[in-house]
Amino acid sequence: MSGDPVSGDPVDGDPVDGDPVGGGPVGGDPVDGDPVGGGPVGGGPVSVADLRAVDLFDDVPDDALAEWAAAARARSAERGEVVLEAGSSSQGLLCLLEGTLQIFSRNGDRLEPVGNSSAPTWIGAVPTLTETEIAVQMVATTPARMALIPAREFVRLALACPPVHQRIMRQVRPLMGRITAMEQNRERLAALGTMAAGLTHELNNPAAAARRSAAELAEALEVIGATLREFVEAGIEREEAARIADLRERALRTAAERSELSALDAADAEEEMRALLEGLEVPDAWRLAEPLAQAGVDEEWLRRLQALAGSATVAAVRSIAASLSAQRLVSELRESTERMSALISAVKAYAYVGRGDLVAADVHKGLETTLAVLAHKLKHTRIEVERDYDRSLPHVTIYGSELNQVWTNLLDNAIDALGESGTITLRTRRDGECVVVDVADTGPGIPQDARARVFEPFFTTKDVGRGTGLGLGTARRIVEERHGGSLSFDSDEHGTTFHVWLPLHPPTPKGTETPK
């Protein structure tokens, strides 16, 4: 079986019920503080035959392999023991001769199962050669027999044995690609989950308002429909009914044209209207006072209505108040549905749904739709967003949905850097044949010792569990490799500004699609 230089062979099976020991979190300390855990030396010396089964040594002759066997130390592990500790220094090359290990990847403060590694295979070559930490945790799911070749001996033997060194190097690219893809998928899923939760919240508010307005509108229409019967029973003639309709239209028109009253003026107007309605012995005067007061009807209007409606005055007042409420509710329904439609449009624009990969687009639209998608993160803060846009900029040929990932990463980092208050400034300008987009924040800045590493894969200054360190690395790859641009930053104690340069017409490979 082909080995993996960090964690053994490629993932070759389903995780064992998410827990190698059948219950409880992964735990346990390696024996004697050795990151290569398991039991002490046991099972006798390591033989050439033991190592011959490991494919790392396929091209190594027996006499040379004997030197590897002489340097190896036997190890054993029982089911449930930690064999490799994530984050520890590699102690050398570990050859798994018998048994199966379960692989766990660290996600924040949690360990998540990602697969199994079965004998015969080899583990830990690259961390040993590069003197870096072990990236995964490995736990025995069966009794395991292993051979450890200590770091110093392994480095000496590997450099002196080209077949072994070459096989290790051939595994580095697929290994790093697999780890990077796994972390990128995790970051995308985490971002998608956060975004979905925010959008659900944003959509729920107008949806709830629309549902409430629809229920109240049904009640208002029921009241309006019942008025006709009461008018007939009261013997109201056609001419009086027409004049009552005129009063109703006047109230509706005034309500639509009138500017909204202040809270204090509205309360005074409702109190005055309630007193007038109670004077006419209208039941539930407190309920009807609000729509009539907002429409600006006065005592003269009410007296004219009473003169025309006679014994049906209460029905007429209720009907007109219901009509005014219905007019307001229709307006609220329109606003709610427009808000939902705007959010859906923002998401579609963010993903460039139906527009293909390569598009000629306005960078400002991408920035604004990204802000709309991230609105839930800004809602309960005192963060201000300032815009300094050069609206005369021409459209840029871009991979729209990918570039929006860049804006998302930069804006999300800026929001996190500010916390509860501060200012984010979005600035656009032209620089020769490039469009430049600046995303600036007034946060504390990036620590001096971290600035040289911010674009490195897996490096993050966020708290544990809040970032994988792939955001800025991904952003730089999209800008530079996909768009032929560049991404840089300035940072000090007063804040951080990221600069994105995008060529107006980036070079595209022959045969790629035409921008839409």
Long-range contacts (C-beta under 8 A, 24 or more apart in sequence): 1-55, 1-118, 1-120, 1-121, 2-55, 2-171, 3-54, 3-55, 3-56, 3-121, 3-122, 3-123, 3-125, 3-171, 4-117, 4-121, 4-122, 4-123, 4-171, 4-175, 5-122, 5-124, 5-125, 5-126, 5-168, 5-171, 5-172, 5-175, 6-123, 6-124, 6-125, 6-126, 6-127, 6-134, 6-135, 6-136, 6-175, 6-179, 7-84, 7-103, 7-117, 7-123, 7-135, 7-136, 7-138, 7-175, 8-96, 8-101, 8-103, 8-117, 8-121, 8-122, 8-123, 8-138, 9-117, 9-118, 9-121, 10-115, 10-174, 10-178, 11-103, 11-114, 11-115, 11-116, 11-117, 12-115, 12-116, 12-117, 12-118, 13-115, 13-116, 13-118, 14-115, 14-116, 15-102, 15-113, 15-114, 15-115, 15-116, 16-102, 16-113, 16-116, 16-141, 18-113, 19-113, 20-79, 20-80, 20-102, 20-139, 20-140, 20-141, 21-79, 21-80, 21-139, 25-111, 26-82, 26-104, 26-111, 26-137, 26-139, 27-82, 28-80, 28-81, 28-82, 29-82, 30-82, 30-83, 30-85, 30-88, 34-91, 35-84, 35-85, 35-88, 35-89, 35-90, 35-91, 35-134, 36-75, 36-83, 36-84, 36-91, 36-92, 36-94, 36-124, 36-146, 36-148, 37-77, 37-81, 37-82, 37-83, 37-84, 37-85, 38-75, 38-76, 38-77, 38-81, 38-83, 38-140, 38-144, 38-146, 39-75, 39-76, 39-77, 39-78, 39-81, 40-75, 41-73, 41-74, 41-75, 42-74, 42-75, 42-76, 43-74, 43-76, 43-145, 44-74, 45-69, 45-74, 46-72, 46-73, 46-74, 46-147, 50-95, 50-97, 50-147, 51-95, 51-147, 53-97, 53-119, 53-120, 54-95, 54-97, 54-120, 54-121, 54-122, 55-120, 55-121, 55-122, 55-167, 56-95, 56-122, 56-125, 56-164, 56-167, 56-168, 57-164, 58-163, 58-167, 59-163, 59-164, 59-167, 60-161, 60-163, 60-164, 64-161, 67-157, 68-149, 68-157, 69-147, 71-149, 71-150, 71-153, 71-154, 71-157, 72-147, 72-148, 72-149, 73-147, 73-148, 73-149, 73-150, 74-145, 74-146, 74-147, 75-145, 75-146, 75-147, 75-148, 76-143, 76-144, 76-145, 76-146, 77-140, 77-143, 77-144, 77-146, 78-140, 78-143, 79-140, 79-141, 79-142, 79-143, 80-139, 80-140, 80-141, 81-139, 81-140, 82-137, 82-138, 82-139, 83-138, 83-139, 83-140, 83-144, 83-146, 84-123, 84-124, 84-134, 84-136, 84-137, 84-138, 85-134, 85-137, 86-111, 86-133, 86-134, 86-135, 86-136, 86-137, 87-133, 87-134, 88-133, 88-134, 89-127, 89-131, 89-133, 89-134, 90-124, 90-127, 90-128, 90-131, 90-132, 90-133, 90-134, 90-151, 91-124, 91-128, 91-148, 91-150, 91-151, 92-124, 92-128, 92-148, 92-149, 92-150, 92-151, 92-153, 92-154, 93-122, 93-123, 93-124, 93-125, 93-128, 93-148, 93-149, 93-154, 93-158, 94-122, 94-123, 94-124, 94-146, 94-147, 94-148, 94-149, 95-120, 95-121, 95-122, 95-123, 95-146, 95-147, 95-148, 95-149, 96-120, 96-121, 96-122, 96-123, 96-144, 96-146, 97-145, 97-146, 97-147, 98-143, 98-144, 98-145, 99-140, 99-141, 99-142, 99-143, 99-144, 99-145, 99-146, 100-140, 100-141, 100-142, 100-144, 101-138, 101-139, 101-140, 101-141, 101-144, 102-138, 102-139, 102-140, 102-141, 103-136, 103-137, 103-138, 104-136, 104-137, 104-138, 104-139, 105-135, 105-136, 105-137, 105-182, 106-136, 106-137, 107-186, 107-465, 108-464, 108-465, 108-466, 109-464, 109-465, 110-465, 111-137, 114-182, 116-141, 119-144, 119-145, 125-154, 125-158, 125-168, 125-171, 126-168, 126-171, 126-172, 126-175, 128-154, 128-155, 129-155, 129-158, 129-168, 135-179, 180-457, 180-470, 183-457, 183-458, 183-468, 183-469, 183-470, 184-468, 184-470, 184-474, 186-468, 187-467, 187-468, 187-470, 187-471, 187-474, 190-468, 191-408, 191-412, 195-373, 195-374, 197-376, 198-373, 198-374, 198-375, 198-376, 198-377, 199-343, 199-347, 199-373, 199-376, 201-376, 202-343, 202-375, 202-376, 203-340, 203-343, 205-339, 206-335, 206-336, 206-337, 206-339, 206-340, 206-343, 207-336, 207-340, 209-332, 209-335, 209-336, 210-332, 210-333, 210-336, 210-337, 210-340, 213-329, 213-332, 213-333, 213-336, 214-329, 214-333, 216-325, 216-329, 217-325, 217-326, 217-329, 217-330, 217-333, 219-322, 220-322, 220-323, 220-325, 220-326, 220-329, 221-322, 221-326, 223-318, 223-319, 223-322, 224-319, 224-322, 224-323, 224-326, 226-315, 227-315, 227-316, 227-318, 227-319, 230-312, 230-315, 231-309, 231-312, 231-315, 231-316, 233-312, 234-309, 234-310, 234-311, 234-312, 234-315, 236-308, 236-309, 236-310, 236-312, 240-308, 240-309, 243-308, 244-305, 244-308, 244-309, 244-316, 247-301, 247-304, 247-305, 247-308, 247-320, 248-319, 248-320, 248-323, 250-301, 251-292, 251-295, 251-296, 251-297, 251-301, 251-320, 251-323, 251-324, 252-295, 252-323, 252-324, 252-327, 254-295, 254-296, 254-297, 255-291, 255-294, 255-295, 255-296, 255-324, 255-327, 255-328, 256-327, 258-294, 258-295, 258-296, 261-294, 266-293, 266-294, 269-293, 269-294, 273-297, 276-302, 277-302, 277-317, 280-306, 280-313, 280-314, 280-317, 281-314, 282-313, 282-314, 282-317, 282-318, 283-314, 288-317, 288-318, 288-321, 291-321, 291-324, 291-325, 291-328, 292-317, 292-320, 292-321, 292-324, 294-324, 294-328, 295-324, 342-372, 343-372, 346-372, 346-373, 347-373, 350-401, 350-404, 351-401, 351-404, 352-400, 352-401, 352-404, 355-400, 355-516, 356-513, 356-516, 357-399, 357-400, 357-401, 357-513, 358-397, 358-398, 358-399, 358-508, 358-512, 358-513, 358-514, 358-515, 358-516, 359-397, 359-398, 359-399, 359-400, 359-515, 359-516, 360-395, 360-396, 360-397, 360-398, 360-515, 360-516, 361-395, 361-396, 361-398, 361-400, 362-393, 362-395, 362-396, 363-393, 363-396, 363-398, 363-403, 363-428, 363-435, 363-437, 363-502, 364-389, 364-391, 364-393, 364-428, 366-398, 366-400, 366-403, 366-404, 366-407, 367-407, 367-426, 367-428, 367-437, 369-404, 370-404, 370-407, 370-408, 370-411, 371-411, 373-408, 374-408, 374-411, 374-412, 374-415, 377-412, 377-415, 378-415, 381-415, 381-418, 381-419, 381-420, 381-421, 382-420, 382-421, 382-422, 383-415, 383-418, 383-420, 383-421, 383-422, 383-423, 383-424, 384-422, 384-423, 384-424, 385-423, 385-424, 385-425, 385-426, 386-423, 386-424, 386-425, 386-426, 387-425, 387-426, 387-427, 388-425, 388-426, 388-427, 388-428, 389-426, 389-427, 389-428, 390-428, 390-429, 390-430, 393-428, 393-429, 393-430, 393-435, 394-435, 394-504, 396-435, 396-502, 396-503, 396-504, 397-504, 397-505, 397-506, 397-508, 397-515, 398-483, 398-502, 398-506, 399-478, 399-482, 399-483, 402-478, 402-482, 403-478, 403-479, 403-483, 403-502, 405-474, 405-475, 405-478, 406-475, 406-478, 406-479, 406-487, 406-500, 407-439, 409-471, 409-472, 409-474, 409-475, 410-439, 410-475, 410-498, 410-500, 411-439, 412-471, 413-471, 413-472, 414-439, 414-440, 414-441, 414-443, 414-496, 416-462, 416-466, 417-441, 417-443, 417-444, 417-496, 418-442, 418-443, 419-443, 431-501, 433-503, 433-504, 433-505, 434-485, 434-501, 434-502, 434-503, 434-504, 435-501, 435-502, 435-504, 436-499, 436-500, 436-501, 436-502, 437-499, 437-500, 437-502, 438-497, 438-498, 438-499, 438-500, 439-497, 439-498, 439-500, 440-495, 440-496, 440-497, 440-498, 441-495, 441-496, 441-497, 442-494, 442-495, 443-495, 443-496, 444-493, 444-495, 445-491, 445-492, 445-493, 445-494, 445-495, 445-496, 446-489, 446-491, 446-496, 451-489, 451-491, 454-489, 455-487
